[in-house]
């Protein structure tokens, strides 16, 4: 028996993002390197307006890989102080993208 994908229940409100607008930059940290070596999962800073399906499609198009899972975190900007002034860094969105076992991404 063949099951068909159901149509989306809603239409996206907001701008239509191109793949290069969704993925802002890869995050290269100790934890991200550990994830990529052990679990074949890569971390990216992504556009705050992007959702999981857009992130998945953008990574598949830009890096020519097959994505299995996408996890997303909305990161709050940290408070920073300079002398007597208190400021705040910007809020940003982080995505952890797990790839199929056959695929790898080389950033180096």
N, C-alpha and C positions, 0 to 999 in steps of 0.2 A: 504494500500500500504506500502510495506516495503522499507525503504531507506537504502542503504548500505554505509558504511564508505568509502570515497575515499582514495586511496593510498597516502602516503606522496609524496610531490613534490620534495623533496630533501633528500639526505642521510646526516646524521650527520658527519661532519668532526671533528675529535678529538677523545679523548679517550672515551671508554664506561665506564660509572660510575656505580658502585654498589650502592644500596640504602643507605648503611651506609656511603658511600663516598659523597653522595649528601647532606644529612643533617649533618652539622657540629655540631651544638648544638642548643638547644632552648634558646631563649632570654627571660629572666625573668626580666622585668622592670615594673614600675608602669603602663605605657601605655599598655604594653602587657597583664598585669593582667586585666586591665579594658576591653580590647578587648575580652579576653577569657571569662570573666564573663558575659558581656553584649551581645556580638555579636557572641560568640562561634567561634572566630578566634584566631589562635595561630601563634606566630612569631618564626622564625628560622633563624639562620645564615646558609647559604647554600654555596655550592661550586660555585665559580664564573663561571665555565664552564657549569653548569646545566641550563636547560631551564624549562619552566613552566610544561610541561608534565612529565619530569623526576622528578621534585619536587613533583608533585601530586602522581605519582606512588610510590615514595620512602616513603612518609608519610603514604600512605594507607598500604604499606607492613610493615613498621616498627611499626606502632601504631595500626594496625588493625581497621581502621576507614574509613568512606566514605567522600572524599573531594569534596566540591561543587565548590570552587573558589580559585585561587591562584593569588596573587598580588606580584610583584617583584620590588625591589629597588636596584640600584647599588649605594652603599655608598662610597663617596670619603674619603680617609684617612685624618685625621686632622693634621694640622701643630703642632708640639711640639717643645719646646725650652728647652735646658738644658745649662745654663750659656750662652756661646757665640755661641754655635752650634745650628743650626736649622735643625730639622729632620721632617720626615713625617711618620705617622702611615700607615699601609697597607690599601689598598682598599678592600672592602668586599661586599658581596651580602646578602640582607635581603629578606625573603619571608614571607608574611602574608597569612596563609592558613585558609580558612573558611570551617568548617565542617558541615555536615548534622545535623539537629536538634536532632537526636537520639543519636549522638555520642559525647563523651567527652574524653579529654586527661588529666590525672592526673600527674603532674610533682612533686608533693609534697608527 
